[in-house]
Amino acid sequence: AAVTTGGTTPAHAASDVGGLDISRYCRAVLSPSWYASIPNPSDPYGWVCRTASGASFRVGLSGLHDTCRLQYGRSAVAVLTYYSAYGWRCYR
């Protein structure tokens, strides 16, 4: 039997819709010359946007969620599937 919420709508489990293109996020919110960088690959929260001149902007958790929304639509969220900078996936 389907699980329901509020007695009317079936609840659906979120599905993995893909990985995050953080460089795309950097270019979209800053400018085309920015790219994603991870100074410490073991730190999943350490993503930054950078320029060749050395400027940087910390992405943060909200930026990771925004990256998923940019790629997969408003209902997408970032989920850490294993503890690594490369462990992020988008679900909706």
C-alpha positions as CSV (number, residue, x, y, z in Angstrom):
1,A,0.0,0.0,0.0
2,A,1.2,3.5,-0.7
3,V,2.2,5.7,2.1
4,T,0.1,8.9,2.2
5,T,0.5,12.3,3.7
6,G,-2.5,14.1,4.9
7,G,-4.6,11.2,3.7
8,T,-4.7,12.2,0.0
9,T,-1.3,12.4,-1.6
10,P,1.1,9.5,-1.9
11,A,4.5,10.2,-0.4
12,H,7.4,9.5,-2.7
13,A,11.0,8.9,-1.7
14,A,13.5,11.4,-3.1
15,S,15.5,10.2,-6.1
16,D,19.2,10.8,-6.9
17,V,19.0,13.0,-10.0
18,G,22.7,13.6,-10.5
19,G,26.0,15.2,-9.4
20,L,26.7,18.8,-8.8
21,D,28.5,21.1,-11.4
22,I,29.8,23.6,-8.9
23,S,31.8,25.5,-11.5
24,R,28.5,26.1,-13.4
25,Y,27.1,27.6,-10.1
26,C,30.2,29.8,-9.8
27,R,29.8,31.1,-13.3
28,A,26.0,31.7,-12.9
29,V,26.2,33.6,-9.6
30,L,29.5,35.5,-10.1
31,S,30.7,35.7,-13.7
32,P,32.0,33.5,-16.5
33,S,35.6,33.7,-15.3
34,W,34.9,32.0,-12.0
35,Y,35.4,28.2,-11.4
36,A,35.0,25.8,-8.5
37,S,37.9,24.7,-6.3
38,I,38.3,22.4,-3.3
39,P,41.4,23.1,-1.3
40,N,40.9,20.0,0.9
41,P,39.1,17.1,-0.8
42,S,38.3,15.5,2.6
43,D,36.2,18.6,3.6
44,P,32.8,18.3,1.9
45,Y,31.9,21.9,3.0
46,G,35.1,23.5,1.7
47,W,34.1,24.3,-1.9
48,V,35.0,27.8,-3.1
49,C,34.6,29.7,-6.3
50,R,37.9,31.2,-7.5
51,T,39.3,33.4,-10.3
52,A,42.7,33.1,-11.9
53,S,43.7,36.4,-10.1
54,G,43.1,34.6,-6.7
55,A,39.8,36.0,-5.6
56,S,37.6,33.5,-3.8
57,F,34.0,33.1,-2.6
58,R,33.0,30.3,-0.2
59,V,30.1,28.2,-1.7
60,G,28.7,27.0,1.6
61,L,25.8,24.6,2.1
62,S,23.2,27.0,0.7
63,G,25.3,27.3,-2.4
64,L,25.4,23.6,-2.8
65,H,21.6,23.5,-2.6
66,D,21.5,26.3,-5.1
67,T,23.7,24.3,-7.4
68,C,21.2,21.5,-7.4
69,R,18.3,23.8,-8.1
70,L,20.2,25.5,-10.9
71,Q,20.8,22.1,-12.6
72,Y,17.7,20.1,-11.7
73,G,14.9,22.5,-10.7
74,R,13.5,24.2,-7.6
75,S,12.7,21.0,-5.7
76,A,16.3,19.6,-5.9
77,V,18.5,19.6,-2.8
78,A,22.1,18.6,-2.1
79,V,22.7,15.5,-0.1
80,L,26.0,14.3,1.2
81,T,26.1,10.6,0.4
82,Y,29.6,10.0,1.8
83,Y,32.0,12.3,3.8
84,S,34.2,13.8,1.0
85,A,34.1,16.9,-1.1
86,Y,33.0,14.6,-3.9
87,G,30.3,12.9,-1.9
88,W,27.5,15.4,-2.9
89,R,24.6,14.4,-5.0
90,C,21.4,16.1,-6.0
91,Y,18.0,14.6,-5.0
92,R,14.4,15.6,-5.7
